[in-house]
Amino acid sequence: MLLVFAWPTFVDAADPDIDALLKDNHRRAAWERLVERGPAVMPLLLDAMDARDTAAVNWLRTAFDRIIDQELA
C-alpha cells in the first residue's frame, strides 16, 4: 500500500504573488510586486520558503534579500 501525504500550504492561498512564484506563473512580475511591498511581506516569504521547488525558493530568497538591501540602504 502506498500512502501519499499532502502537506498543507496556507501561504500560497493567502497571497497571489507568492502563489504565482510557487506555481511558476509570471515569476518575475510577482517578484517585483513582492519587493515593492517591502518588509511587510517578509514573514510570508519566510513561510513560503519550505516549498519543494528549488527555483521558486530561489525567487523567494532573492526577494527577501532585495527587501533587506533596500531597507539597509
Order of alpha helices (4+ residues) and beta strands (2+ residues): alpha-alpha-alpha-alpha-alpha
